[in-house]
């Protein structure tokens, strides 16, 4: 059986249970659920943790990083998709192992992702190559600065927590664009949706979350 299909605790049946759990947790957008269902999360986690890939929890990666909890990924995508046909031109800040980018590429017309840690970026590139879901442009860069050469973006999703919304990311939002990120530190982080309107920016706060910090520079 293909490694992408999985066996036992990484099987399609286990993936279906994850989707059923997301529905029970309130995820309603069938486009988001279909995108989550299409991705074999077990190929993105460390091999020793593959049997836990479809649990609703963040899992450790190399160099102190994590792969995001499935519910948080689905919740972020649903907030970004609400009332829209697609995510348009999308940027992920903090590509990590490539898991969330593999969801984004199914919901967006163009997908870009930046990652500050080179070994993680290399792993993301290899993981995404296996899936052949579509082209994702990856760059080794400091996510605090976004990706100005490809801006503006209809959608920006940040996979690391910041004490504030980085001004560069706000500036790279297209009119009507949306940005979702965790704000705060430690145990006081909250998922925030930022929208660019004709009058400026609005912020709406949602679920409590826990992410690694958004750090400057590259490694």
ChimeraX attribute file (.defattr): number of C-alpha atoms within 10 A of each C-alpha:
attribute: neighborCount
match mode: 1-to-1
recipient: residues
	/A:1	6
	/A:2	6
	/A:3	12
	/A:4	16
	/A:5	15
	/A:6	20
	/A:7	14
	/A:8	9
	/A:9	16
	/A:10	21
	/A:11	17
	/A:12	17
	/A:13	13
	/A:14	18
	/A:15	24
	/A:16	15
	/A:17	14
	/A:18	21
	/A:19	21
	/A:20	13
	/A:21	16
	/A:22	20
	/A:23	15
	/A:24	10
	/A:25	11
	/A:26	11
	/A:27	19
	/A:28	14
	/A:29	16
	/A:30	11
	/A:31	16
	/A:32	23
	/A:33	20
	/A:34	14
	/A:35	17
	/A:36	27
	/A:37	17
	/A:38	17
	/A:39	20
	/A:40	21
	/A:41	23
	/A:42	23
	/A:43	21
	/A:44	23
	/A:45	22
	/A:46	17
	/A:47	11
	/A:48	7
	/A:49	13
	/A:50	17
	/A:51	18
	/A:52	18
	/A:53	26
	/A:54	21
	/A:55	17
	/A:56	15
	/A:57	14
	/A:58	19
	/A:59	17
	/A:60	14
	/A:61	16
	/A:62	13
	/A:63	9
	/A:64	7
	/A:65	19
	/A:66	18
	/A:67	24
	/A:68	22
	/A:69	18
	/A:70	23
	/A:71	22
	/A:72	19
	/A:73	19
	/A:74	23
	/A:75	21
	/A:76	22
	/A:77	26
	/A:78	18
	/A:79	17
	/A:80	24
	/A:81	20
	/A:82	11
	/A:83	8
	/A:84	8
	/A:85	10
	/A:86	18
	/A:87	25
	/A:88	19
	/A:89	23
	/A:90	29
	/A:91	35
	/A:92	26
	/A:93	26
	/A:94	29
	/A:95	30
	/A:96	31
	/A:97	29
	/A:98	27
	/A:99	24
	/A:100	25
	/A:101	26
	/A:102	27
	/A:103	22
	/A:104	30
	/A:105	22
	/A:106	21
	/A:107	23
	/A:108	19
	/A:109	14
	/A:110	19
	/A:111	25
	/A:112	23
	/A:113	29
	/A:114	24
	/A:115	26
	/A:116	23
	/A:117	19
	/A:118	15
	/A:119	16
	/A:120	22
	/A:121	23
	/A:122	16
	/A:123	16
	/A:124	22
	/A:125	19
	/A:126	14
	/A:127	18
	/A:128	20
	/A:129	13
	/A:130	11
	/A:131	14
	/A:132	10
	/A:133	14
	/A:134	14
	/A:135	14
	/A:136	21
	/A:137	13
	/A:138	20
	/A:139	17
	/A:140	19
	/A:141	22
	/A:142	20
	/A:143	27
	/A:144	21
	/A:145	17
	/A:146	25
	/A:147	22
	/A:148	12
	/A:149	7
	/A:150	12
	/A:151	16
	/A:152	20
	/A:153	27
	/A:154	24
	/A:155	27
	/A:156	30
	/A:157	26
	/A:158	26
	/A:159	25
	/A:160	22
	/A:161	23
	/A:162	20
	/A:163	12
	/A:164	10
	/A:165	19
	/A:166	14
	/A:167	11
	/A:168	14
	/A:169	23
	/A:170	21
	/A:171	16
	/A:172	23
	/A:173	24
	/A:174	18
	/A:175	16
	/A:176	14
	/A:177	23
	/A:178	26
	/A:179	27
	/A:180	24
	/A:181	25
	/A:182	30
	/A:183	25
	/A:184	20
	/A:185	16
	/A:186	11
	/A:187	10
	/A:188	11
	/A:189	19
	/A:190	19
	/A:191	21
	/A:192	21
	/A:193	21
	/A:194	21
	/A:195	23
	/A:196	19
	/A:197	13
	/A:198	8
	/A:199	6
	/A:200	10
	/A:201	15
	/A:202	11
	/A:203	14
	/A:204	10
	/A:205	14
	/A:206	14
	/A:207	13
	/A:208	15
	/A:209	19
	/A:210	22
	/A:211	25
	/A:212	16
	/A:213	17
	/A:214	21
	/A:215	14
	/A:216	12
	/A:217	12
	/A:218	12
	/A:219	12
